[in-house]
Amino acid sequence: MVFTVRVPVFLALLSAATFGAATPVSKALLTTLSPFQLAGLLYLGAAAGLFPLMVLGGRLRSVCGTDRKTRERLLGAVLLGGVCGPVALLFGLRLASAASVSMWLNLELAATSVLGHFLFRDHVGRHGWLAVAGTLAASVLLSWGEGVVGIPAGLLVALACLCWGFDNHLTALIGGLTPTETAFWKGLVAGTTNLLLGLSAERIVGSGPTVASALILGALSYGASIALYIASAQRLGATRSQIVFASAPFFGVILSILLLGETMSPSQGVAGVLLIGSLVFLFLDRHVHAHAHVADVHVHWHRHDDGHHTHIHQGFPVGGWHSHEHAHEPTVHAHPHWPDLHHRHAHD
Protein backbone atom coordinates (compact mmCIF):
# COMPACT_ATOMS: atom_id res chain seq x y z
CA MET A 1 0.00 0.00 0.00
CA VAL A 2 1.23 3.49 -0.79
CA PHE A 3 1.55 5.45 2.47
CA THR A 4 1.81 9.00 1.10
CA VAL A 5 2.24 12.04 3.34
CA ARG A 6 3.66 14.58 0.91
CA VAL A 7 0.33 16.08 -0.18
CA PRO A 8 -1.22 16.50 3.30
CA VAL A 9 2.07 17.86 4.67
CA PHE A 10 2.24 20.42 1.83
CA LEU A 11 -1.37 21.41 2.53
CA ALA A 12 -0.58 21.90 6.23
CA LEU A 13 2.48 24.05 5.40
CA LEU A 14 0.49 26.19 2.96
CA SER A 15 -2.21 26.56 5.61
CA ALA A 16 0.44 27.61 8.13
CA ALA A 17 1.90 30.26 5.81
CA THR A 18 -1.48 31.89 5.12
CA PHE A 19 -2.50 31.75 8.79
CA GLY A 20 0.86 33.07 9.99
CA ALA A 21 0.28 36.26 8.00
CA ALA A 22 -2.85 37.00 10.04
CA THR A 23 -1.07 37.94 13.30
CA PRO A 24 1.05 40.92 12.18
CA VAL A 25 -1.67 42.27 9.87
CA SER A 26 -4.30 41.88 12.62
CA LYS A 27 -2.03 43.79 15.01
CA ALA A 28 -2.22 46.78 12.67
CA LEU A 29 -5.99 46.46 12.18
CA LEU A 30 -6.61 46.40 15.96
CA THR A 31 -5.70 50.08 16.12
CA THR A 32 -9.16 50.92 14.71
CA LEU A 33 -11.24 47.75 15.19
CA SER A 34 -12.21 45.99 18.44
CA PRO A 35 -11.26 42.31 18.89
CA PHE A 36 -14.90 41.20 18.46
CA GLN A 37 -15.34 43.32 15.33
CA LEU A 38 -12.09 42.15 13.77
CA ALA A 39 -12.79 38.49 14.62
CA GLY A 40 -16.21 38.82 13.00
CA LEU A 41 -14.86 40.45 9.85
CA LEU A 42 -12.05 37.90 9.55
CA TYR A 43 -14.43 34.95 9.64
CA LEU A 44 -17.03 36.60 7.42
CA GLY A 45 -14.20 37.23 4.97
CA ALA A 46 -13.35 33.55 5.20
CA ALA A 47 -16.94 32.60 4.35
CA ALA A 48 -17.05 35.11 1.47
CA GLY A 49 -13.81 33.76 0.03
CA LEU A 50 -15.08 30.19 0.14
CA PHE A 51 -18.55 30.95 -1.21
CA PRO A 52 -17.55 30.78 -4.91
CA LEU A 53 -15.95 27.38 -4.32
CA MET A 54 -19.16 26.20 -2.68
CA VAL A 55 -21.24 27.32 -5.67
CA LEU A 56 -18.87 26.02 -8.35
CA GLY A 57 -18.50 22.71 -6.55
CA GLY A 58 -22.24 22.28 -6.15
CA ARG A 59 -21.80 22.14 -2.37
CA LEU A 60 -24.15 24.93 -1.32
CA ARG A 61 -26.32 22.66 0.80
CA SER A 62 -27.84 22.92 4.24
CA VAL A 63 -26.09 21.47 7.29
CA CYS A 64 -29.50 20.19 8.40
CA GLY A 65 -29.19 17.39 5.88
CA THR A 66 -26.13 15.91 7.59
CA ASP A 67 -26.11 13.34 10.41
CA ARG A 68 -26.31 14.29 14.09
CA LYS A 69 -22.61 13.66 14.83
CA THR A 70 -21.56 15.95 11.99
CA ARG A 71 -23.85 18.74 13.24
CA GLU A 72 -22.63 18.37 16.84
CA ARG A 73 -18.96 18.44 15.82
CA LEU A 74 -19.54 21.43 13.55
CA LEU A 75 -21.35 23.30 16.34
CA GLY A 76 -18.46 22.65 18.71
CA ALA A 77 -15.96 23.83 16.10
CA VAL A 78 -17.97 27.00 15.47
CA LEU A 79 -18.33 27.92 19.16
CA LEU A 80 -14.80 27.06 20.28
CA GLY A 81 -12.71 27.56 17.17
CA GLY A 82 -14.72 30.28 15.43
CA VAL A 83 -16.19 32.40 18.25
CA CYS A 84 -14.08 32.00 21.41
CA GLY A 85 -10.62 31.23 20.00
CA PRO A 86 -10.06 34.23 17.70
CA VAL A 87 -11.49 36.74 20.20
CA ALA A 88 -9.16 35.52 22.96
CA LEU A 89 -6.23 35.69 20.55
CA LEU A 90 -7.00 39.25 19.45
CA PHE A 91 -7.38 40.49 23.04
CA GLY A 92 -3.94 39.00 23.74
CA LEU A 93 -2.55 40.55 20.57
CA ARG A 94 -3.59 44.02 21.77
CA LEU A 95 -1.32 43.58 24.81
CA ALA A 96 1.81 41.98 23.35
CA SER A 97 4.01 42.19 20.25
CA ALA A 98 2.93 40.37 17.11
CA ALA A 99 6.14 38.30 17.09
CA SER A 100 5.61 37.04 20.66
CA VAL A 101 1.95 36.25 20.04
CA SER A 102 2.95 34.41 16.87
CA MET A 103 5.29 32.23 18.89
CA TRP A 104 2.77 31.64 21.65
CA LEU A 105 0.51 30.10 19.03
CA ASN A 106 2.75 27.03 19.23
CA LEU A 107 0.81 26.25 22.40
CA GLU A 108 -1.95 25.09 20.09
CA LEU A 109 0.22 22.06 19.31
CA ALA A 110 0.47 21.15 23.00
CA ALA A 111 -3.27 21.56 23.50
CA THR A 112 -4.07 19.48 20.42
CA SER A 113 -1.66 16.73 21.44
CA VAL A 114 -2.82 16.45 25.06
CA LEU A 115 -6.50 16.54 24.11
CA GLY A 116 -5.87 14.03 21.35
CA HIS A 117 -4.07 11.60 23.62
CA PHE A 118 -6.60 11.69 26.45
CA LEU A 119 -9.92 12.43 24.73
CA PHE A 120 -9.85 11.73 20.99
CA ARG A 121 -7.92 8.42 20.62
CA ASP A 122 -5.19 10.18 18.66
CA HIS A 123 -2.15 7.95 19.25
CA VAL A 124 1.11 9.74 20.03
CA GLY A 125 4.28 7.67 20.31
CA ARG A 126 7.72 8.41 21.77
CA HIS A 127 8.90 10.41 18.78
CA GLY A 128 5.61 12.32 18.70
CA TRP A 129 5.97 13.41 22.32
CA LEU A 130 9.54 14.52 21.61
CA ALA A 131 8.15 16.65 18.79
CA VAL A 132 5.63 18.17 21.21
CA ALA A 133 8.36 18.86 23.77
CA GLY A 134 10.56 20.51 21.16
CA THR A 135 7.75 22.76 19.99
CA LEU A 136 6.90 23.76 23.55
CA ALA A 137 10.55 24.56 24.24
CA ALA A 138 10.58 26.79 21.15
CA SER A 139 7.46 28.56 22.41
CA VAL A 140 9.00 29.20 25.85
CA LEU A 141 12.19 30.61 24.33
CA LEU A 142 10.29 32.98 22.09
CA SER A 143 7.98 34.32 24.80
CA TRP A 144 10.69 34.78 27.45
CA GLY A 145 11.39 38.45 26.83
CA GLU A 146 7.85 39.83 26.73
CA GLY A 147 7.95 41.05 30.37
CA VAL A 148 5.07 41.54 32.82
CA VAL A 149 2.50 42.17 30.10
CA GLY A 150 3.27 38.72 28.82
CA ILE A 151 1.35 37.10 31.69
CA PRO A 152 -2.21 38.19 30.78
CA ALA A 153 -1.37 38.17 27.07
CA GLY A 154 0.06 34.66 27.33
CA LEU A 155 -2.98 33.40 29.24
CA LEU A 156 -5.33 34.82 26.60
CA VAL A 157 -3.37 33.22 23.77
CA ALA A 158 -3.21 29.95 25.73
CA LEU A 159 -7.01 30.05 26.09
CA ALA A 160 -7.30 30.59 22.33
CA CYS A 161 -5.00 27.64 21.71
CA LEU A 162 -7.04 25.42 24.00
CA CYS A 163 -10.19 26.34 22.06
CA TRP A 164 -8.43 25.62 18.79
CA GLY A 165 -7.12 22.32 20.17
CA PHE A 166 -10.71 21.12 20.58
CA ASP A 167 -11.57 22.65 17.22
CA ASN A 168 -8.75 20.77 15.47
CA HIS A 169 -10.00 17.39 16.65
CA LEU A 170 -13.65 18.12 16.01
CA THR A 171 -13.05 19.28 12.44
CA ALA A 172 -10.70 16.37 11.72
CA LEU A 173 -13.55 13.99 12.64
CA ILE A 174 -16.22 15.67 10.48
CA GLY A 175 -16.96 13.13 7.77
CA GLY A 176 -20.30 14.46 6.55
CA LEU A 177 -18.98 17.70 5.04
CA THR A 178 -16.06 18.59 2.78
CA PRO A 179 -13.28 20.80 4.22
CA THR A 180 -14.60 23.73 2.17
CA GLU A 181 -18.14 23.27 3.51
CA THR A 182 -16.90 23.03 7.10
CA ALA A 183 -14.79 26.17 6.80
CA PHE A 184 -17.62 28.08 5.05
CA TRP A 185 -20.30 27.37 7.66
CA LYS A 186 -17.84 27.93 10.48
CA GLY A 187 -16.84 31.32 9.03
CA LEU A 188 -20.40 32.42 8.30
CA VAL A 189 -21.89 31.56 11.69
CA ALA A 190 -18.90 32.51 13.87
CA GLY A 191 -18.21 35.69 11.89
CA THR A 192 -21.81 36.88 12.12
CA THR A 193 -21.91 36.12 15.86
CA ASN A 194 -18.73 37.99 16.73
CA LEU A 195 -19.50 40.96 14.48
CA LEU A 196 -22.95 41.40 16.05
CA LEU A 197 -21.41 41.20 19.51
CA GLY A 198 -18.80 43.77 18.51
CA LEU A 199 -21.36 46.16 17.01
CA SER A 200 -23.58 45.88 20.07
CA ALA A 201 -20.73 47.20 22.22
CA GLU A 202 -19.42 49.96 19.94
CA ARG A 203 -19.72 51.12 16.35
CA ILE A 204 -17.02 50.44 13.78
CA VAL A 205 -14.68 53.42 13.57
CA GLY A 206 -12.41 51.95 10.91
CA SER A 207 -12.54 53.26 7.34
CA GLY A 208 -13.85 51.37 4.33
CA PRO A 209 -10.34 50.23 3.31
CA THR A 210 -9.75 48.97 6.86
CA VAL A 211 -12.92 46.85 6.78
CA ALA A 212 -12.05 45.62 3.28
CA SER A 213 -8.54 44.69 4.44
CA ALA A 214 -9.99 42.67 7.31
CA LEU A 215 -12.33 40.81 4.95
CA ILE A 216 -9.52 40.04 2.48
CA LEU A 217 -7.25 38.90 5.30
CA GLY A 218 -10.01 36.63 6.55
CA ALA A 219 -10.54 35.13 3.08
CA LEU A 220 -6.86 34.17 2.87
CA SER A 221 -5.71 33.56 6.44
CA TYR A 222 -8.86 31.92 7.78
CA GLY A 223 -10.94 30.75 4.80
CA ALA A 224 -8.25 29.24 2.59
CA SER A 225 -6.07 28.32 5.59
CA ILE A 226 -8.86 26.49 7.47
CA ALA A 227 -9.93 24.54 4.38
CA LEU A 228 -6.33 23.52 3.69
CA TYR A 229 -5.76 22.53 7.31
CA ILE A 230 -8.92 20.39 7.53
CA ALA A 231 -7.99 18.61 4.30
CA SER A 232 -4.59 17.83 5.81
CA ALA A 233 -5.92 16.82 9.24
CA GLN A 234 -8.37 14.35 7.72
CA ARG A 235 -5.42 12.48 6.19
CA LEU A 236 -2.70 12.93 8.83
CA GLY A 237 -4.79 13.24 11.99
CA ALA A 238 -5.18 16.43 13.98
CA THR A 239 -2.02 16.10 16.10
CA ARG A 240 0.38 15.50 13.23
CA SER A 241 -1.17 18.14 11.02
CA GLN A 242 -0.90 20.51 13.96
CA ILE A 243 2.83 19.80 14.34
CA VAL A 244 3.36 20.79 10.69
CA PHE A 245 1.01 23.75 11.19
CA ALA A 246 3.25 24.82 14.10
CA SER A 247 5.45 26.51 11.49
CA ALA A 248 2.78 29.26 11.20
CA PRO A 249 4.25 31.39 14.02
CA PHE A 250 7.56 31.62 12.18
CA PHE A 251 5.82 33.00 9.12
CA GLY A 252 4.21 35.46 11.53
CA VAL A 253 7.58 36.48 12.99
CA ILE A 254 9.06 37.09 9.53
CA LEU A 255 6.13 39.29 8.54
CA SER A 256 6.21 41.08 11.91
CA ILE A 257 9.77 42.11 11.13
CA LEU A 258 9.00 43.12 7.54
CA LEU A 259 5.66 44.87 8.15
CA LEU A 260 5.84 46.17 11.73
CA GLY A 261 9.58 46.73 12.14
CA GLU A 262 9.90 44.31 15.06
CA THR A 263 13.35 42.79 15.66
CA MET A 264 14.59 39.20 15.45
CA SER A 265 16.21 37.86 18.63
CA PRO A 266 18.78 35.04 18.99
CA SER A 267 16.18 32.96 20.84
CA GLN A 268 14.00 32.97 17.74
CA GLY A 269 16.84 31.39 15.76
CA VAL A 270 17.28 28.68 18.41
CA ALA A 271 13.52 28.10 18.41
CA GLY A 272 13.60 27.65 14.64
CA VAL A 273 16.15 24.87 15.02
CA LEU A 274 13.97 23.23 17.70
CA LEU A 275 10.94 23.33 15.41
CA ILE A 276 12.85 21.72 12.54
CA GLY A 277 13.98 18.97 14.91
CA SER A 278 10.39 18.50 16.07
CA LEU A 279 9.22 18.02 12.48
CA VAL A 280 11.89 15.36 11.99
CA PHE A 281 10.61 13.47 15.04
CA LEU A 282 7.07 13.81 13.68
CA PHE A 283 7.90 11.83 10.55
CA LEU A 284 9.56 9.11 12.63
CA ASP A 285 6.41 8.63 14.70
CA ARG A 286 4.14 6.10 13.00
CA HIS A 287 2.95 2.67 14.07
CA VAL A 288 1.54 -0.49 12.55
CA HIS A 289 -0.80 -3.18 13.90
CA ALA A 290 -3.81 -5.20 12.82
CA HIS A 291 -7.00 -3.14 13.08
CA ALA A 292 -10.63 -3.38 12.03
CA HIS A 293 -12.79 -0.93 10.09
CA VAL A 294 -16.56 -0.96 10.44
CA ALA A 295 -18.96 -0.10 7.62
CA ASP A 296 -19.24 3.64 7.16
CA VAL A 297 -20.59 6.28 4.76
CA HIS A 298 -18.98 9.74 4.68
CA VAL A 299 -17.51 12.44 2.43
CA HIS A 300 -13.92 13.70 2.33
CA TRP A 301 -10.93 14.08 0.03
CA HIS A 302 -9.38 10.72 -0.90
CA ARG A 303 -7.60 8.74 -3.61
CA HIS A 304 -7.97 5.15 -4.75
CA ASP A 305 -4.45 3.81 -4.12
CA ASP A 306 -4.41 4.16 -0.32
CA GLY A 307 -5.81 0.74 0.59
CA HIS A 308 -9.08 2.15 1.97
CA HIS A 309 -10.98 3.56 -1.00
CA THR A 310 -11.64 0.65 -3.32
CA HIS A 311 -14.99 1.80 -4.70
CA ILE A 312 -15.22 2.17 -8.47
CA HIS A 313 -16.60 5.12 -10.42
CA GLN A 314 -15.86 6.90 -13.64
CA GLY A 315 -14.08 10.19 -14.14
CA PHE A 316 -11.40 10.08 -11.44
CA PRO A 317 -7.85 8.71 -11.83
CA VAL A 318 -6.71 6.09 -9.35
CA GLY A 319 -3.95 8.32 -7.98
CA GLY A 320 -5.88 11.59 -8.07
CA TRP A 321 -7.40 13.41 -5.10
CA HIS A 322 -11.16 14.02 -5.24
CA SER A 323 -14.13 14.27 -2.86
CA HIS A 324 -17.63 12.76 -2.84
CA GLU A 325 -19.85 10.71 -0.55
CA HIS A 326 -18.73 7.08 -0.51
CA ALA A 327 -19.26 3.88 1.46
CA HIS A 328 -16.73 1.61 3.17
CA GLU A 329 -17.23 -2.13 3.66
CA PRO A 330 -16.07 -3.77 6.92
CA THR A 331 -12.43 -4.89 6.70
CA VAL A 332 -9.48 -6.00 8.84
CA HIS A 333 -5.89 -5.34 7.80
CA ALA A 334 -2.49 -4.09 9.02
CA HIS A 335 -0.42 -1.21 7.68
CA PRO A 336 1.45 1.88 8.92
CA HIS A 337 -1.13 4.52 9.78
CA TRP A 338 -1.85 7.79 11.56
CA PRO A 339 -5.10 8.83 13.28
CA ASP A 340 -7.02 10.11 10.26
CA LEU A 341 -10.76 9.74 9.59
CA HIS A 342 -10.34 5.97 9.21
CA HIS A 343 -8.05 5.27 12.18
CA ARG A 344 -9.61 6.45 15.43
CA HIS A 345 -9.58 2.99 17.01
CA ALA A 346 -8.27 2.26 20.50
CA HIS A 347 -4.97 0.39 20.76
CA ASP A 348 -2.06 -0.19 23.10
C-alpha positions as CSV (number, residue, x, y, z in Angstrom):
1,M,0.0,0.0,0.0
2,V,1.2,3.5,-0.8
3,F,1.6,5.5,2.5
4,T,1.8,9.0,1.1
5,V,2.2,12.0,3.3
6,R,3.7,14.6,0.9
7,V,0.3,16.1,-0.2
8,P,-1.2,16.5,3.3
9,V,2.1,17.9,4.7
10,F,2.2,20.4,1.8
11,L,-1.4,21.4,2.5
12,A,-0.6,21.9,6.2
13,L,2.5,24.1,5.4
14,L,0.5,26.2,3.0
15,S,-2.2,26.6,5.6
16,A,0.4,27.6,8.1
17,A,1.9,30.3,5.8
18,T,-1.5,31.9,5.1
19,F,-2.5,31.8,8.8
20,G,0.9,33.1,10.0
21,A,0.3,36.3,8.0
22,A,-2.8,37.0,10.0
23,T,-1.1,37.9,13.3
24,P,1.0,40.9,12.2
25,V,-1.7,42.3,9.9
26,S,-4.3,41.9,12.6
27,K,-2.0,43.8,15.0
28,A,-2.2,46.8,12.7
29,L,-6.0,46.5,12.2
30,L,-6.6,46.4,16.0
31,T,-5.7,50.1,16.1
32,T,-9.2,50.9,14.7
33,L,-11.2,47.7,15.2
34,S,-12.2,46.0,18.4
35,P,-11.3,42.3,18.9
36,F,-14.9,41.2,18.5
37,Q,-15.3,43.3,15.3
38,L,-12.1,42.1,13.8
39,A,-12.8,38.5,14.6
40,G,-16.2,38.8,13.0
41,L,-14.9,40.5,9.9
42,L,-12.1,37.9,9.5
43,Y,-14.4,34.9,9.6
44,L,-17.0,36.6,7.4
45,G,-14.2,37.2,5.0
46,A,-13.3,33.5,5.2
47,A,-16.9,32.6,4.3
48,A,-17.1,35.1,1.5
49,G,-13.8,33.8,0.0
50,L,-15.1,30.2,0.1
51,F,-18.6,31.0,-1.2
52,P,-17.6,30.8,-4.9
53,L,-16.0,27.4,-4.3
54,M,-19.2,26.2,-2.7
55,V,-21.2,27.3,-5.7
56,L,-18.9,26.0,-8.3
57,G,-18.5,22.7,-6.5
58,G,-22.2,22.3,-6.2
59,R,-21.8,22.1,-2.4
60,L,-24.1,24.9,-1.3
61,R,-26.3,22.7,0.8
62,S,-27.8,22.9,4.2
63,V,-26.1,21.5,7.3
64,C,-29.5,20.2,8.4
65,G,-29.2,17.4,5.9
66,T,-26.1,15.9,7.6
67,D,-26.1,13.3,10.4
68,R,-26.3,14.3,14.1
69,K,-22.6,13.7,14.8
70,T,-21.6,16.0,12.0
71,R,-23.9,18.7,13.2
72,E,-22.6,18.4,16.8
73,R,-19.0,18.4,15.8
74,L,-19.5,21.4,13.6
75,L,-21.3,23.3,16.3
76,G,-18.5,22.7,18.7
77,A,-16.0,23.8,16.1
78,V,-18.0,27.0,15.5
79,L,-18.3,27.9,19.2
80,L,-14.8,27.1,20.3
81,G,-12.7,27.6,17.2
82,G,-14.7,30.3,15.4
83,V,-16.2,32.4,18.2
84,C,-14.1,32.0,21.4
85,G,-10.6,31.2,20.0
86,P,-10.1,34.2,17.7
87,V,-11.5,36.7,20.2
88,A,-9.2,35.5,23.0
89,L,-6.2,35.7,20.5
90,L,-7.0,39.3,19.5
91,F,-7.4,40.5,23.0
92,G,-3.9,39.0,23.7
93,L,-2.6,40.6,20.6
94,R,-3.6,44.0,21.8
95,L,-1.3,43.6,24.8
96,A,1.8,42.0,23.3
97,S,4.0,42.2,20.3
98,A,2.9,40.4,17.1
99,A,6.1,38.3,17.1
100,S,5.6,37.0,20.7
101,V,2.0,36.2,20.0
102,S,2.9,34.4,16.9
103,M,5.3,32.2,18.9
104,W,2.8,31.6,21.7
105,L,0.5,30.1,19.0
106,N,2.8,27.0,19.2
107,L,0.8,26.2,22.4
108,E,-1.9,25.1,20.1
109,L,0.2,22.1,19.3
110,A,0.5,21.2,23.0
111,A,-3.3,21.6,23.5
112,T,-4.1,19.5,20.4
113,S,-1.7,16.7,21.4
114,V,-2.8,16.5,25.1
115,L,-6.5,16.5,24.1
116,G,-5.9,14.0,21.3
117,H,-4.1,11.6,23.6
118,F,-6.6,11.7,26.5
119,L,-9.9,12.4,24.7
120,F,-9.8,11.7,21.0
121,R,-7.9,8.4,20.6
122,D,-5.2,10.2,18.7
123,H,-2.2,8.0,19.3
124,V,1.1,9.7,20.0
125,G,4.3,7.7,20.3
126,R,7.7,8.4,21.8
127,H,8.9,10.4,18.8
128,G,5.6,12.3,18.7
129,W,6.0,13.4,22.3
130,L,9.5,14.5,21.6
131,A,8.1,16.6,18.8
132,V,5.6,18.2,21.2
133,A,8.4,18.9,23.8
134,G,10.6,20.5,21.2
135,T,7.8,22.8,20.0
136,L,6.9,23.8,23.6
137,A,10.5,24.6,24.2
138,A,10.6,26.8,21.2
139,S,7.5,28.6,22.4
140,V,9.0,29.2,25.8
141,L,12.2,30.6,24.3
142,L,10.3,33.0,22.1
143,S,8.0,34.3,24.8
144,W,10.7,34.8,27.5
145,G,11.4,38.4,26.8
146,E,7.8,39.8,26.7
147,G,8.0,41.1,30.4
148,V,5.1,41.5,32.8
149,V,2.5,42.2,30.1
150,G,3.3,38.7,28.8
151,I,1.4,37.1,31.7
152,P,-2.2,38.2,30.8
153,A,-1.4,38.2,27.1
154,G,0.1,34.7,27.3
155,L,-3.0,33.4,29.2
156,L,-5.3,34.8,26.6
157,V,-3.4,33.2,23.8
158,A,-3.2,29.9,25.7
159,L,-7.0,30.0,26.1
160,A,-7.3,30.6,22.3
161,C,-5.0,27.6,21.7
162,L,-7.0,25.4,24.0
163,C,-10.2,26.3,22.1
164,W,-8.4,25.6,18.8
165,G,-7.1,22.3,20.2
166,F,-10.7,21.1,20.6
167,D,-11.6,22.7,17.2
168,N,-8.7,20.8,15.5
169,H,-10.0,17.4,16.6
170,L,-13.7,18.1,16.0
171,T,-13.0,19.3,12.4
172,A,-10.7,16.4,11.7
173,L,-13.6,14.0,12.6
174,I,-16.2,15.7,10.5
175,G,-17.0,13.1,7.8
176,G,-20.3,14.5,6.5
177,L,-19.0,17.7,5.0
178,T,-16.1,18.6,2.8
179,P,-13.3,20.8,4.2
180,T,-14.6,23.7,2.2
181,E,-18.1,23.3,3.5
182,T,-16.9,23.0,7.1
183,A,-14.8,26.2,6.8
184,F,-17.6,28.1,5.1
185,W,-20.3,27.4,7.7
186,K,-17.8,27.9,10.5
187,G,-16.8,31.3,9.0
188,L,-20.4,32.4,8.3
189,V,-21.9,31.6,11.7
190,A,-18.9,32.5,13.9
191,G,-18.2,35.7,11.9
192,T,-21.8,36.9,12.1
193,T,-21.9,36.1,15.9
194,N,-18.7,38.0,16.7
195,L,-19.5,41.0,14.5
196,L,-22.9,41.4,16.0
197,L,-21.4,41.2,19.5
198,G,-18.8,43.8,18.5
199,L,-21.4,46.2,17.0
200,S,-23.6,45.9,20.1
201,A,-20.7,47.2,22.2
202,E,-19.4,50.0,19.9
203,R,-19.7,51.1,16.4
204,I,-17.0,50.4,13.8
205,V,-14.7,53.4,13.6
206,G,-12.4,51.9,10.9
207,S,-12.5,53.3,7.3
208,G,-13.8,51.4,4.3
209,P,-10.3,50.2,3.3
210,T,-9.7,49.0,6.9
211,V,-12.9,46.8,6.8
212,A,-12.1,45.6,3.3
213,S,-8.5,44.7,4.4
214,A,-10.0,42.7,7.3
215,L,-12.3,40.8,5.0
216,I,-9.5,40.0,2.5
217,L,-7.2,38.9,5.3
218,G,-10.0,36.6,6.5
219,A,-10.5,35.1,3.1
220,L,-6.9,34.2,2.9
221,S,-5.7,33.6,6.4
222,Y,-8.9,31.9,7.8
223,G,-10.9,30.7,4.8
224,A,-8.2,29.2,2.6
225,S,-6.1,28.3,5.6
226,I,-8.9,26.5,7.5
227,A,-9.9,24.5,4.4
228,L,-6.3,23.5,3.7
229,Y,-5.8,22.5,7.3
230,I,-8.9,20.4,7.5
231,A,-8.0,18.6,4.3
232,S,-4.6,17.8,5.8
233,A,-5.9,16.8,9.2
234,Q,-8.4,14.3,7.7
235,R,-5.4,12.5,6.2
236,L,-2.7,12.9,8.8
237,G,-4.8,13.2,12.0
238,A,-5.2,16.4,14.0
239,T,-2.0,16.1,16.1
240,R,0.4,15.5,13.2
241,S,-1.2,18.1,11.0
242,Q,-0.9,20.5,14.0
243,I,2.8,19.8,14.3
244,V,3.4,20.8,10.7
245,F,1.0,23.7,11.2
246,A,3.3,24.8,14.1
247,S,5.5,26.5,11.5
248,A,2.8,29.3,11.2
249,P,4.3,31.4,14.0
250,F,7.6,31.6,12.2
251,F,5.8,33.0,9.1
252,G,4.2,35.5,11.5
253,V,7.6,36.5,13.0
254,I,9.1,37.1,9.5
255,L,6.1,39.3,8.5
256,S,6.2,41.1,11.9
257,I,9.8,42.1,11.1
258,L,9.0,43.1,7.5
259,L,5.7,44.9,8.1
260,L,5.8,46.2,11.7
261,G,9.6,46.7,12.1
262,E,9.9,44.3,15.1
263,T,13.3,42.8,15.7
264,M,14.6,39.2,15.5
265,S,16.2,37.9,18.6
266,P,18.8,35.0,19.0
267,S,16.2,33.0,20.8
268,Q,14.0,33.0,17.7
269,G,16.8,31.4,15.8
270,V,17.3,28.7,18.4
271,A,13.5,28.1,18.4
272,G,13.6,27.6,14.6
273,V,16.2,24.9,15.0
274,L,14.0,23.2,17.7
275,L,10.9,23.3,15.4
276,I,12.9,21.7,12.5
277,G,14.0,19.0,14.9
278,S,10.4,18.5,16.1
279,L,9.2,18.0,12.5
280,V,11.9,15.4,12.0
281,F,10.6,13.5,15.0
282,L,7.1,13.8,13.7
283,F,7.9,11.8,10.6
284,L,9.6,9.1,12.6
285,D,6.4,8.6,14.7
286,R,4.1,6.1,13.0
287,H,3.0,2.7,14.1
288,V,1.5,-0.5,12.6
289,H,-0.8,-3.2,13.9
290,A,-3.8,-5.2,12.8
291,H,-7.0,-3.1,13.1
292,A,-10.6,-3.4,12.0
293,H,-12.8,-0.9,10.1
294,V,-16.6,-1.0,10.4
295,A,-19.0,-0.1,7.6
296,D,-19.2,3.6,7.2
297,V,-20.6,6.3,4.8
298,H,-19.0,9.7,4.7
299,V,-17.5,12.4,2.4
300,H,-13.9,13.7,2.3
301,W,-10.9,14.1,0.0
302,H,-9.4,10.7,-0.9
303,R,-7.6,8.7,-3.6
304,H,-8.0,5.1,-4.7
305,D,-4.5,3.8,-4.1
306,D,-4.4,4.2,-0.3
307,G,-5.8,0.7,0.6
308,H,-9.1,2.1,2.0
309,H,-11.0,3.6,-1.0
310,T,-11.6,0.7,-3.3
311,H,-15.0,1.8,-4.7
312,I,-15.2,2.2,-8.5
313,H,-16.6,5.1,-10.4
314,Q,-15.9,6.9,-13.6
315,G,-14.1,10.2,-14.1
316,F,-11.4,10.1,-11.4
317,P,-7.9,8.7,-11.8
318,V,-6.7,6.1,-9.3
319,G,-3.9,8.3,-8.0
320,G,-5.9,11.6,-8.1
321,W,-7.4,13.4,-5.1
322,H,-11.2,14.0,-5.2
323,S,-14.1,14.3,-2.9
324,H,-17.6,12.8,-2.8
325,E,-19.9,10.7,-0.6
326,H,-18.7,7.1,-0.5
327,A,-19.3,3.9,1.5
328,H,-16.7,1.6,3.2
329,E,-17.2,-2.1,3.7
330,P,-16.1,-3.8,6.9
331,T,-12.4,-4.9,6.7
332,V,-9.5,-6.0,8.8
333,H,-5.9,-5.3,7.8
334,A,-2.5,-4.1,9.0
335,H,-0.4,-1.2,7.7
336,P,1.5,1.9,8.9
337,H,-1.1,4.5,9.8
338,W,-1.9,7.8,11.6
339,P,-5.1,8.8,13.3
340,D,-7.0,10.1,10.3
341,L,-10.8,9.7,9.6
342,H,-10.3,6.0,9.2
343,H,-8.0,5.3,12.2
344,R,-9.6,6.4,15.4
345,H,-9.6,3.0,17.0
346,A,-8.3,2.3,20.5
347,H,-5.0,0.4,20.8
348,D,-2.1,-0.2,23.1
